[in-house]
Protein backbone atom coordinates (compact mmCIF):
# COMPACT_ATOMS: atom_id res chain seq x y z
CA UNK A 1 0.00 0.00 0.00
CA UNK A 2 1.21 3.49 -0.80
CA UNK A 3 1.91 5.75 2.14
CA UNK A 4 -0.38 8.78 2.55
CA UNK A 5 2.26 11.02 0.98
CA UNK A 6 2.56 8.91 -2.17
CA UNK A 7 0.41 8.87 -5.27
CA UNK A 8 0.48 6.06 -7.88
CA UNK A 9 1.83 6.98 -11.29
CA UNK A 10 -0.79 8.56 -13.49
CA UNK A 11 -3.09 9.39 -10.61
CA UNK A 12 -3.77 13.07 -10.09
CA UNK A 13 -4.33 13.56 -6.38
CA UNK A 14 -4.47 17.32 -6.16
CA UNK A 15 -6.20 19.31 -3.45
CA UNK A 16 -9.54 20.56 -4.71
CA UNK A 17 -10.01 24.03 -3.18
CA UNK A 18 -13.78 23.43 -3.14
CA UNK A 19 -13.40 20.22 -1.13
CA UNK A 20 -13.54 21.72 2.29
CA UNK A 21 -15.99 21.74 5.15
CA UNK A 22 -17.77 24.98 5.93
CA UNK A 23 -16.07 25.44 9.29
CA UNK A 24 -18.42 28.19 10.45
CA UNK A 25 -21.47 26.06 9.61
CA UNK A 26 -19.86 23.07 11.27
CA UNK A 27 -19.34 24.87 14.54
CA UNK A 28 -22.85 26.30 14.38
CA UNK A 29 -24.08 22.72 14.04
CA UNK A 30 -22.02 21.82 17.11
CA UNK A 31 -23.56 24.66 19.12
CA UNK A 32 -27.08 23.76 18.00
CA UNK A 33 -26.85 19.97 18.25
CA UNK A 34 -28.37 17.96 21.10
CA UNK A 35 -25.03 16.31 21.80
CA UNK A 36 -21.93 14.74 20.33
CA UNK A 37 -23.76 12.09 18.29
CA UNK A 38 -26.06 14.63 16.66
CA UNK A 39 -23.10 16.78 15.70
CA UNK A 40 -21.16 13.83 14.28
CA UNK A 41 -24.17 12.86 12.16
CA UNK A 42 -24.15 16.35 10.70
CA UNK A 43 -20.41 16.07 10.07
CA UNK A 44 -20.66 12.76 8.16
CA UNK A 45 -23.44 14.04 5.95
CA UNK A 46 -21.45 17.16 5.09
CA UNK A 47 -18.28 15.14 4.42
CA UNK A 48 -20.15 12.72 2.15
CA UNK A 49 -21.40 15.67 0.10
CA UNK A 50 -17.87 17.03 -0.31
CA UNK A 51 -16.02 13.80 -1.17
CA UNK A 52 -18.13 12.34 -3.96
CA UNK A 53 -19.09 9.73 -4.87
CA UNK A 54 -19.58 7.74 -1.71
CA UNK A 55 -20.91 7.53 1.81
CA UNK A 56 -19.17 8.43 5.05
CA UNK A 57 -18.98 7.24 8.65
CA UNK A 58 -17.08 8.15 11.82
CA UNK A 59 -15.39 5.53 13.98
CA UNK A 60 -14.50 6.48 17.56
CA UNK A 61 -13.04 4.74 20.59
CA UNK A 62 -15.91 4.76 23.07
CA UNK A 63 -16.41 2.62 26.16
CA UNK A 64 -13.06 0.88 25.46
CA UNK A 65 -14.05 -0.30 21.99
CA UNK A 66 -14.47 0.94 18.44
CA UNK A 67 -17.93 2.11 17.52
CA UNK A 68 -19.60 3.84 14.58
CA UNK A 69 -21.07 6.97 16.10
CA UNK A 70 -22.47 8.43 12.87
CA UNK A 71 -23.00 7.35 9.26
CA UNK A 72 -24.48 9.05 6.22
CA UNK A 73 -26.13 5.78 5.13
CA UNK A 74 -27.31 2.70 7.02
CA UNK A 75 -25.28 0.32 4.84
CA UNK A 76 -22.08 2.04 5.92
CA UNK A 77 -22.53 1.46 9.66
CA UNK A 78 -23.16 -2.23 8.95
CA UNK A 79 -19.89 -2.50 7.06
CA UNK A 80 -18.07 -0.76 9.89
CA UNK A 81 -19.56 -3.26 12.33
CA UNK A 82 -18.29 -6.18 10.24
CA UNK A 83 -14.77 -4.83 10.64
CA UNK A 84 -15.13 -4.40 14.40
CA UNK A 85 -16.41 -7.96 14.79
CA UNK A 86 -13.58 -9.37 12.66
CA UNK A 87 -11.11 -7.02 14.41
CA UNK A 88 -9.65 -6.08 11.04
CA UNK A 89 -10.44 -3.71 8.21
CA UNK A 90 -9.54 -0.27 6.85
CA UNK A 91 -11.36 1.73 9.53
CA UNK A 92 -9.99 -0.47 12.35
CA UNK A 93 -6.43 -0.11 11.06
CA UNK A 94 -6.74 3.63 10.46
CA UNK A 95 -8.03 4.21 13.99
CA UNK A 96 -5.50 1.97 15.74
CA UNK A 97 -2.37 2.69 13.72
CA UNK A 98 -2.94 6.36 12.87
CA UNK A 99 -2.35 5.57 9.20
CA UNK A 100 -4.40 6.24 6.09
CA UNK A 101 -5.89 3.10 4.55
CA UNK A 102 -6.89 2.97 0.88
CA UNK A 103 -8.58 0.05 -0.88
CA UNK A 104 -9.04 1.16 -4.51
CA UNK A 105 -10.37 -2.18 -5.77
CA UNK A 106 -12.12 -4.64 -3.46
CA UNK A 107 -11.94 -7.32 -6.17
CA UNK A 108 -8.15 -7.26 -5.96
CA UNK A 109 -7.87 -6.57 -2.21
CA UNK A 110 -6.04 -9.27 -0.23
CA UNK A 111 -5.88 -7.51 3.16
CA UNK A 112 -8.42 -7.55 5.98
CA UNK A 113 -10.22 -10.83 5.15
CA UNK A 114 -13.15 -11.43 5.25
CA UNK A 115 -14.06 -7.75 4.90
CA UNK A 116 -13.34 -7.26 1.15
CA UNK A 117 -15.67 -10.11 0.13
CA UNK A 118 -18.40 -8.82 2.45
CA UNK A 119 -17.98 -5.30 1.07
CA UNK A 120 -18.27 -6.53 -2.52
CA UNK A 121 -21.42 -8.43 -1.58
CA UNK A 122 -22.94 -5.16 -0.39
CA UNK A 123 -22.00 -3.19 -3.47
CA UNK A 124 -18.85 -1.47 -2.18
CA UNK A 125 -15.93 -1.47 -4.62
CA UNK A 126 -13.48 0.97 -2.96
CA UNK A 127 -12.85 2.53 0.41
CA UNK A 128 -10.74 5.20 2.06
CA UNK A 129 -10.21 5.47 5.84
CA UNK A 130 -8.34 8.37 7.42
CA UNK A 131 -7.31 8.66 11.08
CA UNK A 132 -8.89 11.30 13.28
CA UNK A 133 -6.05 12.63 15.41
CA UNK A 134 -7.10 14.61 18.46
CA UNK A 135 -5.31 16.42 21.28
CA UNK A 136 -4.25 13.29 23.10
CA UNK A 137 -4.02 10.62 20.44
CA UNK A 138 -5.97 8.83 17.76
CA UNK A 139 -9.60 8.45 18.66
CA UNK A 140 -10.97 7.01 15.44
CA UNK A 141 -11.31 7.34 11.71
CA UNK A 142 -13.23 9.13 9.02
CA UNK A 143 -14.35 6.45 6.54
CA UNK A 144 -15.47 6.82 2.93
CA UNK A 145 -17.17 4.04 0.92
CA UNK A 146 -17.92 4.05 -2.80
CA UNK A 147 -19.75 1.79 -5.22
CA UNK A 148 -17.18 1.96 -8.00
CA UNK A 149 -13.52 1.01 -8.27
CA UNK A 150 -10.87 3.66 -7.72
CA UNK A 151 -13.57 6.13 -6.73
CA UNK A 152 -11.12 8.27 -4.76
CA UNK A 153 -8.70 8.88 -7.61
CA UNK A 154 -7.71 12.53 -7.36
CA UNK A 155 -9.71 12.98 -4.15
CA UNK A 156 -7.41 11.62 -1.45
CA UNK A 157 -5.68 14.91 -0.71
CA UNK A 158 -9.05 16.61 -0.38
CA UNK A 159 -10.22 13.81 1.92
CA UNK A 160 -7.10 14.30 4.07
CA UNK A 161 -7.93 17.98 4.40
CA UNK A 162 -11.46 17.07 5.48
CA UNK A 163 -10.12 14.60 8.05
CA UNK A 164 -7.83 17.29 9.49
CA UNK A 165 -10.78 19.69 9.78
CA UNK A 166 -12.97 16.97 11.25
CA UNK A 167 -10.30 16.10 13.82
CA UNK A 168 -10.40 19.63 15.19
CA UNK A 169 -14.19 19.72 15.27
CA UNK A 170 -14.47 16.31 16.93
CA UNK A 171 -11.84 17.31 19.51
CA UNK A 172 -13.97 20.32 20.48
CA UNK A 173 -17.15 18.21 20.54
CA UNK A 174 -15.54 15.59 22.79
CA UNK A 175 -14.28 18.27 25.14
CA UNK A 176 -17.78 19.75 25.39
CA UNK A 177 -19.27 16.30 26.01
CA UNK A 178 -16.77 15.62 28.81
CA UNK A 179 -17.59 18.97 30.42
CA UNK A 180 -21.31 18.20 30.25
CA UNK A 181 -20.75 14.79 31.82
CA UNK A 182 -18.60 16.31 34.56
CA UNK A 183 -21.32 18.87 35.29
CA UNK A 184 -23.96 16.15 35.53
CA UNK A 185 -21.71 14.09 37.81
CA UNK A 186 -21.15 17.14 40.00
CA UNK A 187 -24.86 17.85 40.19
CA UNK A 188 -25.61 14.25 41.15
CA UNK A 189 -22.91 14.26 43.81
CA UNK A 190 -24.07 17.58 45.29
CA UNK A 191 -27.69 16.45 45.26
CA UNK A 192 -26.70 13.30 47.15
CA UNK A 193 -24.78 15.40 49.66
CA UNK A 194 -27.81 17.66 50.14
CA UNK A 195 -30.17 14.74 50.80
CA UNK A 196 -27.70 13.10 53.19
CA UNK A 197 -27.29 16.39 55.09
CA UNK A 198 -31.07 16.67 55.43
CA UNK A 199 -31.27 13.11 56.76
CA UNK A 200 -28.46 13.79 59.24
CA UNK A 201 -30.40 16.79 60.52
CA UNK A 202 -33.51 14.67 60.97
CA UNK A 203 -31.62 12.00 62.93
CA UNK A 204 -29.92 14.66 65.08
CA UNK A 205 -33.33 16.04 66.03
CA UNK A 206 -34.90 12.65 66.61
CA UNK A 207 -32.00 11.13 68.58
CA UNK A 208 -30.60 14.34 70.14
CA UNK A 209 -27.07 13.53 68.94
CA UNK A 210 -24.34 15.31 67.01
CA UNK A 211 -23.77 15.09 63.23
CA UNK A 212 -21.06 12.41 63.42
CA UNK A 213 -23.26 10.14 65.53
CA UNK A 214 -26.24 10.73 63.23
CA UNK A 215 -24.20 9.81 60.16
CA UNK A 216 -22.94 6.69 61.94
CA UNK A 217 -26.53 5.62 62.64
CA UNK A 218 -27.48 6.15 59.00
CA UNK A 219 -24.50 4.14 57.75
CA UNK A 220 -25.22 1.22 60.08
CA UNK A 221 -28.84 1.18 59.03
CA UNK A 222 -27.77 1.31 55.39
CA UNK A 223 -25.59 -1.76 55.92
CA UNK A 224 -28.22 -3.62 57.95
CA UNK A 225 -30.90 -3.05 55.31
CA UNK A 226 -28.50 -3.55 52.39
CA UNK A 227 -29.54 -0.29 50.78
CA UNK A 228 -27.41 2.57 49.49
CA UNK A 229 -26.93 5.43 51.92
CA UNK A 230 -28.42 7.99 49.52
CA UNK A 231 -31.53 5.85 48.94
CA UNK A 232 -31.99 5.44 52.67
CA UNK A 233 -31.70 9.20 53.17
CA UNK A 234 -34.19 9.93 50.39
CA UNK A 235 -36.64 7.56 52.05
CA UNK A 236 -36.17 9.20 55.46
CA UNK A 237 -36.55 12.74 54.10
CA UNK A 238 -39.70 11.64 52.24
CA UNK A 239 -41.20 10.07 55.36
CA UNK A 240 -40.62 13.18 57.46
CA UNK A 241 -41.46 15.80 54.83
CA UNK A 242 -44.33 13.95 53.18
CA UNK A 243 -42.86 14.42 49.68
CA UNK A 244 -39.59 13.20 48.09
CA UNK A 245 -36.74 15.71 47.71
CA UNK A 246 -37.03 17.42 44.36
CA UNK A 247 -34.05 17.42 42.02
CA UNK A 248 -35.10 20.71 40.42
CA UNK A 249 -34.96 22.54 43.75
CA UNK A 250 -31.23 21.84 43.81
CA UNK A 251 -30.00 21.72 40.22
CA UNK A 252 -31.60 24.95 39.07
CA UNK A 253 -29.25 26.87 41.34
CA UNK A 254 -26.24 25.49 39.49
CA UNK A 255 -24.85 26.99 36.28
CA UNK A 256 -26.17 25.22 33.18
Secondary structure, DSSP 8 states (H G I E B T S, - for coil): ---TT---TT------TT----HHHHHHHHHHSSSHHHHHHHHHHHHHHHS-SSEEEEEEEETTEEEEEEESSHHHHHHHHHHHHHT-SHHHHHHHHT--EEES-TTT--SSTTHHHHHHHTT--EEEEEEEEETTEEEEEEEEEESSTTTTTTTHHHHHHHHHHHHHHHHHHHHHHHHHHHHHHHHHHHHHHHHHHHHHHHHHHHHT--HHHHHHHHHHHHHHHT--HHHHHHHHHHHHHSS---HHHHHTTS--
